[in-house]
Amino acid sequence: MIVRAPAKVNLRLGVGPLRDDGYHDLVNVFHAVSLFDEVVVEPADRLAVEVERMPGARVDVGQVPCDDRNLAVRAARLVAARLGVEPAVALRIRKAIPVAGGMAGGSADAAAALLACARLWDDPATPILDRAALLGLAAEIGSDVPFALVGGTAVGLGRGERLTAVAANGPFHWVFATADGGLSTPAVYAECDRLRAAGAVDAVWPHDAGDLYAALESGDADVLGAALGNDLEAAALSLRPALGATLDAGKRAGALGALVSGSGPTCAFLAADAGHAERVAEALAAEDTVAAAVPAAGPAPGAAVVRPAADR
Ligand code: ATP
C-alpha cells in the first residue's frame, strides 16, 4: 500500500496569548499544496521504519528519527492499538517535504501511515475506523495531522486541530524556498512569546481572517497575496535573520505575496500562474540563503492511496 500526503502552508496564522496548558489559541488557515511525502506500508514480522529521500527532492532525511519518535510510527501503533492487532508493518517513508521546514512533513507522514494502516487492518465491510475516528486519532498525534488527512483549504481553531473547510477558488501557484537547517516549532513559539513580552511585537487577538476568506473565494491571486499573514514570522526572522533576504528576493522577483511558512524556515511565495512560479523559482534558486526553490500548486487533496499493493 502506498499513501501520499501533502505539505501545507499557513495562509494566515493568528496566534493568541499563551494558554494555561502551554498551547496558544490559533486561527490557522491551512492550505495543502502539491508537494507530497509517500509512505509505503507492507506487512512484516514487526514494526520497522526506514526514511529515504524522494528521487530528485532536496531534503535532509538525516534529521528524521527512525524510532518511536517518528510520527508515522506513532500513527501505526495507535491504529493497531485501536483495532487490537499487532503493529506488524514495515513503513518506508519517502520524503519530498522539507524536514523541520514549517510545512508539516512529519504530520503528513503520520496522516499517510494512519490511512494506510487503517486500510490494511480494518474490516472494510464494518470499519471501526471511519473518517471521524481517523480524524480523532490524527488529533491525538499532533495539531497539524487532521489537516493532512483532509487537505484542501481549512481553518483550524483551538490548537489548530478543530477544522472547518474554507471555500477556495484556486488553483493558486506557489514557490517554496527551503533553507539549510530546520527551525524548531516550540522554539519559534517561545521566541514569539518573548518578543510580545518585550513589547517588540503586538498580539492582536481575537483574530479576524474575513479578508483572507474573501480573497480565497475570489480566486484572485493578487488579492490573496495581499491577505497572507503569519504571526510567527517576526519570531522566525528573529531566530533566522537570513530569511529576510529570501523574502526580499521573492518580492523582487515579482511574487504577489511572500511569507514564512508556519514556523519556518521555508518561505512561501504566491505567483500569478504556473509560468510565473517557474520564473520566481529560478530567481530564488540563485540566492545564497535558499537551498532549493520548489514550485507547487494548491489546494491539493489530503492523504490518499496512490497504488494498492495488489497492483504492483
Ligand atoms: P510543523 O510545521 O508541523 O511545525 P515542521 O514542518 O516544521 O512541522 P517536521 O518536518 O514535521 O517539521 O518535523 C519536525 C521534527 O519532527 C523533526 O525535526 C523530527 O525530529 C520530528 N519528526 C518525527 N517524525 C517525523 C517524520 N516522519 N518526518 C519528519 N520529521 C519527523
Boltz pocket constraint, residues with backbone or C-beta under 6 A from the ligand:
constraints:
  - pocket:
      binder: B
      contacts: [[A, 63], [A, 64], [A, 65], [A, 69], [A, 70], [A, 71], [A, 72], [A, 93], [A, 97], [A, 98], [A, 99], [A, 100], [A, 101], [A, 102], [A, 103], [A, 104], [A, 105], [A, 106], [A, 107], [A, 109], [A, 110], [A, 144], [A, 182], [A, 183], [A, 185], [A, 261], [A, 262], [A, 263], [A, 264]]
      max_distance: 6.0
